[in-house]
Amino acid sequence: MLELQRTLLRFWKAILVFAVLCVLGLAWAADEKRPAIVLVDTVWTGTNSRFSSLTVGERAFIVYYSAQRKFRVASIDLVSGAVQRIELPGRTPGWDSHDDTKLALDDHERLHVIFVNHAQPLKYFHSASPLSITDLSPASMTGRNEGHVTYPSFQRLGKRLFMVFRNGVSGNGAWYANVLNGRNWSRLSEAPLFSDRMEDKSVSAYPTPFVAGPNGEINVAIVWRKTPDVASNFRVCFVKSGDLAAWNRANGDPLFGSINPTNCDVVDDVGEGQGLVNNAQLNVTTEGTPLIVYTKFDEGRRNGIYLAYKMGGWRTVKLISSSSSTDIVGRGSLPGLPSFSAPTIAGGVGKIRVNFPSEAAADVSFNASALGLADTKSNDVPRFQFPAISTDDLSEPVTLSSVAEPYPPHRYDVVFRWVSQGPHSDIPRSCTDSQPHACMPRPAQLLAYIFKR
């Protein structure tokens, strides 16, 4: 009886909070700095998979896993707040933090959707008509090297749409690029984009998200690994390209063949067992200078956060170290690793957000002017103090967000927010006396915060 009363109390509390949020959201006509807020759906909270989203004109779209662990796509009318949802065939295991979703529009405004499983066959859907979720249907792309797919991502270069992905496993996986021609996908090159070989040894690349520079070139930083163990990360590299086919060093010198640890532009040859994590972050200044932030052990074998930038040669600056040392070892999506944001620079002051295990998150600043670094492109999303979301009954909870990628016409900025349990080495959690809901966590609300431009 007591448990039932607690459940009912939580239910009515959630209804009250959402009602207040809706009232606040309706106020945007009087104050455009305040967003409208829409409840999109309830979602699976077993692990911290990321959801992909975009906006175009008066519509927003998001791809996610429902509370029942089903594939869903939602379309939101940004004027009325009406939500349309569709469920697609397939089921995700749900406990793997690699199970992100991906979403893109082609130049005919047709939707392309990917649901990710870790080293599993590609799960890809596309729509037949513009801005429609009702006619999304499963398809293959090229049907080649799509049996063990991880980390797929859509990339746009002008009007061309690419899909980049790894086929293989950690420590032994090659990366490929597909390109959309009309309604059909083809392989960009017979050779891998990023190789799975370093001489006679197997390796795998961990690229950062691709970042466009001021001239439209794609910039990429890469952490290289030798085995499934994170301790075997050993080198940080950089490459750039204008078409994903021809690649260059930061100084413009061309690179030949598939990108590998021996022909890439070496930023830091860290070595194995030195605390290098495959979570490097990248940004580019308005003058085209790449900025790479990564973590490795410092001289005292604590976890250090480093900034590398190209100024003639590659230069490296330590920004901060942890108070104590965290071992960097293990497989899968590991909890408790140092994490940080991509660097930003405004008015000569650089900033990153750092999270060390068992330490409070901190904003770290650095003197970018003294380093000779220009500003980075500003973030167009309005600043807003988002309200906290309840994480009751979740183990090691995290708050997640998806900033919708804007497609023209860009009339709204949309941020989707939800909560989940944190990474757990990609394996199911067990319910215990102290964590009675860890193995069957309650669903969370997926909320859209809609800012009128």
Helices and strands as residue ranges (DSSP letters): H 2-25, G 26-29, E 36-43, E 52-56, E 59-65, E 70-77, E 83-91, E 101-105, E 111-115, E 123-126, E 137-139, E 149-157, E 160-169, E 172-181, E 184-187, E 197-198, E 201-202, E 204-207, E 211-212, E 218-225, G 230-232, E 233-241, E 247-248, E 254-255, E 265-268, E 281-284, E 290-297, E 303-310, E 314-321, E 339-340, E 344-346, E 349-355, E 362-367, E 397-403, E 405-407, E 412-421, E 444-452
